[in-house]
Amino acid sequence: MPDNRFQPEPVLSVIQKRVSVRKFSERPVSRKDILTCLEAARLAPSAENGQPWRFIILDDPETRQSFGESVFSGIYRHTRWALKAPVILVLCADMRKMTHRIGSVLQKTPFHYLDIGIAGEHIVLQAEELGLGTCWIGWFDVKKARKFFKLPFGIKICQLIAMGYTEKKVISRPRKRRKLKEIVFYNQWNRSTDQKEKGRQKTG
Ligand SMILES: Cc1cc2nc3c(=O)[nH]c(=O)nc-3n(C[C@H](O)[C@H](O)[C@H](O)COP(=O)(O)O)c2cc1C
């Protein structure tokens, strides 16, 4: 049966509409929709096709609540808004892959974080297309989160994503973003833009 709700949208229009959502309605999110988002993540590129991502779906209200009470406490209490999100996705990385460990040492680039970042943004954009709001969460107690799931050695929790229907229609707000000319250089590093940036950092 084709899903009549599903109207594919140009990627840029999905990106333009997306904003971080921190207020959710109580409307539950179907596991089908969550899995559609995770399918988008599954197809993401990754270093050496290592696919280090593992996802824990927290959609049981009691489990989610006790997880939230634990990881959004103390200095992390500012993230308590996420207790109202009907779904929290826990983005884990399997660090036991040799390629990722070598990459981190030789290239000084934590490839697993890149991979999880790309997969996570696939989730966020797919969610947006399905009419769901999301917010990345980096401000939580990672140690407590590890303990909560009794994670084995080598599995790292990188980020969380809160997901749900927005409390009210999101009114699109102007995006605070640098202009393209400030961040894009053709064929060379642009020193004059860089000098301006340095000046801005000093005064800012
Ligand atoms: C890796 C990452 C971690 C983030 N962590 C948090 C967080 O802990 N709490 C929060 O409220 N927002 C968090 N955000 C959301 C950012 O604050 C938000 O994306 C940024 O301000 C731009 O706003 P916009 O997403 O509405 O365009 C995070 C975003 C990213 C990409």
PDBQT file of the ligand as one rigid body, heavy atoms in Angstrom, charges set to zero:
ROOT
HETATM    1  C1  LIG A 301      26.363  18.058  17.817  1.00  0.00    +0.000 C 
HETATM    2  C2  LIG A 301      25.253  18.941  18.321  1.00  0.00    +0.000 A 
HETATM    3  C3  LIG A 301      24.967  18.978  19.663  1.00  0.00    +0.000 A 
HETATM    4  C4  LIG A 301      23.913  19.760  20.143  1.00  0.00    +0.000 A 
HETATM    5  N1  LIG A 301      23.610  19.725  21.474  1.00  0.00    +0.000 NA
HETATM    6  C5  LIG A 301      22.565  20.430  21.928  1.00  0.00    +0.000 A 
HETATM    7  C6  LIG A 301      22.174  20.331  23.310  1.00  0.00    +0.000 A 
HETATM    8  O1  LIG A 301      22.776  19.630  24.116  1.00  0.00    +0.000 OA
HETATM    9  N2  LIG A 301      21.106  21.063  23.725  1.00  0.00    +0.000 N 
HETATM   10  C7  LIG A 301      20.373  21.846  22.870  1.00  0.00    +0.000 A 
HETATM   11  O2  LIG A 301      19.412  22.467  23.311  1.00  0.00    +0.000 OA
HETATM   12  N3  LIG A 301      20.712  21.955  21.547  1.00  0.00    +0.000 NA
HETATM   13  C8  LIG A 301      21.769  21.258  21.066  1.00  0.00    +0.000 A 
HETATM   14  N4  LIG A 301      22.112  21.336  19.729  1.00  0.00    +0.000 N 
HETATM   15  C9  LIG A 301      21.308  22.166  18.803  1.00  0.00    +0.000 C 
HETATM   16  C10 LIG A 301      22.037  23.460  18.425  1.00  0.00    +0.000 C 
HETATM   17  O3  LIG A 301      21.993  24.359  19.510  1.00  0.00    +0.000 OA
HETATM   18  C11 LIG A 301      21.353  24.050  17.177  1.00  0.00    +0.000 C 
HETATM   19  O4  LIG A 301      21.472  23.152  16.112  1.00  0.00    +0.000 OA
HETATM   20  C12 LIG A 301      21.959  25.392  16.748  1.00  0.00    +0.000 C 
HETATM   21  O5  LIG A 301      21.764  26.363  17.743  1.00  0.00    +0.000 OA
HETATM   22  C13 LIG A 301      21.353  25.931  15.438  1.00  0.00    +0.000 C 
HETATM   23  O6  LIG A 301      19.951  26.062  15.554  1.00  0.00    +0.000 OA
HETATM   24  P1  LIG A 301      18.938  25.285  14.583  1.00  0.00    +0.000 P 
HETATM   25  O7  LIG A 301      19.246  23.796  14.742  1.00  0.00    +0.000 OA
HETATM   26  O8  LIG A 301      17.559  25.609  15.068  1.00  0.00    +0.000 OA
HETATM   27  O9  LIG A 301      19.198  25.729  13.188  1.00  0.00    +0.000 OA
HETATM   28  C14 LIG A 301      23.159  20.566  19.244  1.00  0.00    +0.000 A 
HETATM   29  C15 LIG A 301      23.460  20.522  17.878  1.00  0.00    +0.000 A 
HETATM   30  C16 LIG A 301      24.472  19.717  17.420  1.00  0.00    +0.000 A 
HETATM   31  C17 LIG A 301      24.735  19.643  15.932  1.00  0.00    +0.000 C 
ENDROOT
TORSDOF 0
